Amino acid sequence: MQQNGKLLGYFYPVLQQDKAEVDALWKRWEKVLDQVMAETGLDEEGLVEALAPKKVKKHEVSA
């Protein structure tokens, strides 16, 4: 998208989905996450760290 000849950003159209189907998928996802946390003993923060670990900068030293 442009305004006055300058790029503001990009437009990505969203596909219309059945709300009931989307709600069912979210409930399924929540059950999967609950099962993973129960089986691994991880809490929500631990699961986030396991799936998307923070990058350590080269100048940082681990304790």
DAQUI-V319589 format. One record per residue. N is the residue number from 1. RES is the residue in one small letter. PHI is phi as a letter, one per 20 degrees, with the letter a starting at -180 (NA if undefined). OMEGA is omega in whole degrees, -180 to 180 (NA if undefined). Layout:
n=N res=RES phi=PHI omega=OMEGA
n=N res=RES phi=PHI omega=OMEGA
This chain:
n=1 res=m phi=NA omega=-179
n=2 res=q phi=c omega=173
n=3 res=q phi=c omega=-178
n=4 res=n phi=l omega=177
n=5 res=g phi=m omega=-180
n=6 res=k phi=d omega=180
n=7 res=l phi=f omega=177
n=8 res=l phi=e omega=-177
n=9 res=g phi=r omega=-178
n=10 res=y phi=d omega=178
n=11 res=f phi=d omega=177
n=12 res=y phi=d omega=-179
n=13 res=p phi=f omega=-179
n=14 res=v phi=e omega=176
n=15 res=l phi=f omega=178
n=16 res=q phi=f omega=179
n=17 res=q phi=c omega=178
n=18 res=d phi=f omega=-177
n=19 res=k phi=g omega=180
n=20 res=a phi=f omega=179
n=21 res=e phi=f omega=179
n=22 res=v phi=f omega=178
n=23 res=d phi=f omega=179
n=24 res=a phi=f omega=178
n=25 res=l phi=f omega=178
n=26 res=w phi=f omega=179
n=27 res=k phi=f omega=178
n=28 res=r phi=f omega=180
n=29 res=w phi=f omega=179
n=30 res=e phi=f omega=178
n=31 res=k phi=f omega=178
n=32 res=v phi=f omega=179
n=33 res=l phi=f omega=178
n=34 res=d phi=f omega=-180
n=35 res=q phi=f omega=179
n=36 res=v phi=f omega=-179
n=37 res=m phi=f omega=179
n=38 res=a phi=f omega=-177
n=39 res=e phi=f omega=-177
n=40 res=t phi=e omega=-176
n=41 res=g phi=n omega=179
n=42 res=l phi=f omega=170
n=43 res=d phi=e omega=-176
n=44 res=e phi=f omega=-180
n=45 res=e phi=f omega=178
n=46 res=g phi=f omega=178
n=47 res=l phi=f omega=178
n=48 res=v phi=f omega=-180
n=49 res=e phi=f omega=180
n=50 res=a phi=f omega=-177
n=51 res=l phi=e omega=-178
n=52 res=a phi=b omega=-178
n=53 res=p phi=f omega=178
n=54 res=k phi=f omega=178
n=55 res=k phi=e omega=178
n=56 res=v phi=e omega=179
n=57 res=k phi=f omega=-176
n=58 res=k phi=g omega=-176
n=59 res=h phi=e omega=177
n=60 res=e phi=e omega=-180
n=61 res=v phi=d omega=179
n=62 res=s phi=f omega=179
n=63 res=a phi=e omega=NA
